Amino acid sequence: MLPLSEYAVVSEDATILDALEALHASQSRLPTDRQPHRAVLVRNPRGEITGKVHYFAFLRAMVPERKAMQERSVMDRAGVGDDLRESSMRMLDFLTGHLVDFRERARNVAVRDVYTAATFGINEDASIPDAISMFLSHQTLSLLVRRGSETVGILRLSDLFDELSRQILRAEPVAGTK
């Protein structure tokens, strides 16, 4: 587990740029034998960890918002089918895609608009088999570690894998096996 003090944490009101800066700052403090962080934790105004901004959330933040082609019923009444609507949206993306200023978007998109809510966690006293089970059942790359209702850290799949690898490689071979 990494304690919260060693992980990137930002408020819900932070921008994506703030989150990236926090991510890079926390990674620069990591020991060389630790895997890099792949997310930033998000704190609500009460100080509770409510979610995380992971790589997919960063990517979502970089996509310009576009309104769905106005009133689908109006489009349907005009005889515009799904294929023409989709073709038009692809052409719009092609024509405007190069106009996206990623740094400007990072300055203006709030973390609260793209983060993934934390819906599950693991108790700080949980065993390795319990952690394995949680990772497999939730298909996630990290779990919030809780002491009661308080989040005290994060357990990353990469850290669990590293610990399992150390234990397996350190183990003495069983007599009669190769």
C-alpha positions as CSV (number, residue, x, y, z in Angstrom):
1,M,0.0,0.0,0.0
2,L,1.1,3.5,-0.7
3,P,0.0,6.0,2.0
4,L,-2.0,9.0,0.7
5,S,1.0,11.2,1.6
6,E,3.0,9.5,-1.2
7,Y,0.3,9.6,-3.8
8,A,-1.0,12.4,-6.0
9,V,-4.2,13.9,-4.6
10,V,-6.2,16.9,-5.8
11,S,-9.5,18.5,-5.0
12,E,-12.6,18.0,-7.2
13,D,-12.2,21.7,-8.2
14,A,-8.7,21.2,-9.5
15,T,-8.1,21.3,-13.3
16,I,-6.6,18.5,-15.4
17,L,-3.4,20.6,-15.5
18,D,-3.3,20.7,-11.7
19,A,-3.8,16.9,-11.7
20,L,-1.0,16.3,-14.2
21,E,1.4,18.5,-12.2
22,A,0.5,16.6,-9.0
23,L,1.0,13.3,-10.8
24,H,4.4,14.2,-12.0
25,A,5.5,15.7,-8.7
26,S,4.5,12.5,-6.8
27,Q,6.2,10.3,-9.3
28,S,9.4,12.2,-9.0
29,R,9.5,11.3,-5.3
30,L,9.0,7.6,-5.8
31,P,11.8,5.2,-5.0
32,T,13.4,3.7,-8.2
33,D,12.0,0.3,-7.4
34,R,8.4,1.4,-7.4
35,Q,6.1,1.4,-10.4
36,P,4.9,4.9,-11.6
37,H,1.5,6.1,-10.6
38,R,-1.2,5.8,-13.2
39,A,-3.9,7.9,-11.5
40,V,-4.5,10.9,-9.3
41,L,-6.9,10.6,-6.3
42,V,-9.7,13.1,-6.0
43,R,-10.7,14.7,-2.6
44,N,-14.1,16.3,-2.0
45,P,-14.5,19.5,0.1
46,R,-15.0,17.3,3.3
47,G,-11.5,15.8,2.7
48,E,-12.8,12.4,1.7
49,I,-11.3,10.5,-1.3
50,T,-14.2,10.2,-3.7
51,G,-12.5,8.9,-6.9
52,K,-9.6,9.0,-9.2
53,V,-8.5,10.5,-12.5
54,H,-6.9,7.6,-14.4
55,Y,-5.4,7.6,-17.9
56,F,-8.9,7.2,-19.6
57,A,-10.2,10.2,-17.6
58,F,-7.3,12.3,-18.8
59,L,-8.1,11.2,-22.4
60,R,-11.8,12.0,-21.9
61,A,-10.8,15.5,-20.7
62,M,-8.9,16.1,-24.0
63,V,-11.9,15.5,-26.2
64,P,-13.8,18.7,-27.1
65,E,-17.3,18.6,-25.9
66,R,-19.9,18.6,-28.6
67,K,-23.6,18.7,-28.3
68,A,-25.3,15.8,-29.8
69,M,-26.7,16.7,-33.2
70,Q,-29.7,18.8,-32.0
71,E,-33.0,17.1,-31.3
72,R,-32.8,13.7,-32.8
73,S,-36.6,13.8,-33.4
74,V,-36.2,16.9,-35.6
75,M,-33.4,15.1,-37.5
76,D,-35.6,12.1,-37.9
77,R,-38.6,14.1,-39.2
78,A,-36.3,15.8,-41.7
79,G,-35.4,12.3,-43.0
80,V,-31.8,12.3,-41.7
81,G,-30.8,8.8,-40.9
82,D,-28.2,7.4,-38.5
83,D,-25.7,6.8,-41.2
84,L,-25.7,10.4,-42.4
85,R,-25.7,11.7,-38.8
86,E,-22.6,9.6,-38.0
87,S,-20.9,10.5,-41.2
88,S,-21.4,14.2,-40.5
89,M,-20.0,13.8,-37.0
90,R,-16.9,12.0,-38.3
91,M,-16.4,14.8,-40.9
92,L,-16.8,17.4,-38.1
93,D,-14.2,15.6,-36.0
94,F,-11.9,15.4,-39.0
95,L,-12.2,19.1,-39.8
96,T,-11.9,20.4,-36.2
97,G,-9.7,17.7,-34.6
98,H,-6.4,19.5,-35.3
99,L,-7.8,22.7,-33.7
100,V,-7.8,21.2,-30.2
101,D,-5.3,23.0,-27.9
102,F,-4.6,20.3,-25.3
103,R,-2.9,22.6,-22.8
104,E,-5.8,25.0,-23.0
105,R,-8.2,22.1,-22.4
106,A,-6.1,20.9,-19.4
107,R,-6.3,24.4,-17.9
108,N,-10.1,24.6,-18.3
109,V,-11.5,21.1,-17.7
110,A,-12.2,20.4,-14.0
111,V,-11.3,17.1,-12.4
112,R,-14.9,16.8,-11.2
113,D,-16.1,16.6,-14.8
114,V,-14.0,13.5,-15.7
115,Y,-13.0,11.6,-12.7
116,T,-14.2,8.0,-11.9
117,A,-16.0,7.7,-8.6
118,A,-14.5,5.3,-6.1
119,T,-17.1,2.7,-5.3
120,F,-15.1,0.1,-3.5
121,G,-12.0,-0.4,-1.4
122,I,-10.2,-2.8,0.8
123,N,-9.6,-2.8,4.6
124,E,-6.0,-2.0,5.5
125,D,-5.7,-5.3,7.4
126,A,-6.9,-7.4,4.4
127,S,-4.7,-10.4,3.4
128,I,-3.0,-10.8,0.1
129,P,-5.6,-13.5,-1.0
130,D,-8.3,-11.0,-0.1
131,A,-6.6,-8.3,-2.3
132,I,-6.2,-10.7,-5.2
133,S,-9.9,-11.5,-4.9
134,M,-10.9,-7.8,-4.9
135,F,-8.7,-7.0,-7.9
136,L,-10.1,-10.0,-9.9
137,S,-13.7,-9.3,-9.0
138,H,-13.6,-5.6,-9.8
139,Q,-11.2,-5.7,-12.7
140,T,-9.4,-2.6,-11.6
141,L,-5.8,-1.3,-11.4
142,S,-6.0,0.1,-7.9
143,L,-8.1,-0.2,-4.7
144,L,-8.5,2.5,-2.1
145,V,-7.3,1.2,1.3
146,R,-9.5,2.1,4.2
147,R,-9.3,2.2,8.0
148,G,-12.9,2.1,8.9
149,S,-14.6,4.8,6.7
150,E,-11.3,6.8,6.2
151,T,-9.1,6.3,3.1
152,V,-5.5,5.9,4.2
153,G,-3.8,4.8,1.1
154,I,-4.0,3.1,-2.3
155,L,-3.1,-0.5,-3.2
156,R,-2.1,-0.7,-6.9
157,L,-2.2,-3.9,-8.9
158,S,1.5,-3.3,-9.8
159,D,2.5,-3.2,-6.1
160,L,0.5,-6.4,-5.4
161,F,2.2,-8.1,-8.4
162,D,5.7,-6.9,-7.3
163,E,5.1,-8.3,-3.8
164,L,3.8,-11.6,-5.1
165,S,6.8,-11.9,-7.4
166,R,9.2,-11.2,-4.5
167,Q,7.5,-13.9,-2.4
168,I,7.5,-16.4,-5.2
169,L,11.1,-15.8,-6.3
170,R,12.3,-15.8,-2.7
171,A,10.7,-19.2,-2.0
172,E,12.9,-22.3,-1.8
173,P,12.0,-25.0,-4.3
174,V,10.1,-27.9,-3.0
175,A,12.2,-31.1,-2.8
176,G,11.7,-33.3,-5.8
177,T,10.4,-30.5,-8.1
178,K,12.2,-28.4,-10.7
